[in-house]
Amino acid sequence: MPTIEITDYDFARLQKVAVPFIDTPATVFTKVMDAFERANTAAAAPASVPVATANLPVYHHDNLPPLTHTKLLEATFDGKQPEKVAWDALVRLALIETKEQAGSIQGLRKIAAANIVEGRKDDEGYKFLPEHGFSYQGVSAEDAVKIVFRCAKGLKVNLFAEFEWRSKDDAYRPGERARLEYRAS
């Protein structure tokens, strides 16, 4: 792996981009380069696939890798982005969209195959969505991805997500990025 030297001034600038206790100098450098590439190649990229996903391994619902210690970087479900860049926010978006199209909690349960109850439930890891009238149980990244894929498949909508494995020894591919994809046919 090549080594680069930078000035103290530029190192301080990179530190402003870093998330404490999560980012390493290498991950911050990658973020900066990704932002640069997005800014300079956005016009050339297809609208449905994020620019930063070029040349990344792509996984589908039938070939998911282990997702322990992963961080969601960006995602769209039926062209909509979650309110926050997190697996749970992506699940929430998929469940809300699915309930709206399915028309009922029963229809949502059938498509998502997730732990969902009508009304308010605040214990056992459940999260209540008052504006939608249901609660869902929080899940691991792997289970979140399975739920989101089932919703995309059930609704026949596109799903794109880019993520990275954190730099931890027991992560599947520490420090690497990949993409999840479901294209409605």
Secondary structure, DSSP 8 states (H G I E B T S, - for coil): -------HHHHHHHHHH--TTT--HHHHHHHHHHHHHHHHHGGGS-TTS-GGGTT--EE-TTS----TTEEEEEEEETTB--SSSSHHHHHHHHHHHHHHHH-SHHHHHHHH-S-EEES---STTEEEETTTTEEEE---HHHHHHHHHHHHHHHT--EEEEEEE-S-TTSSSTT-EEEEEE---
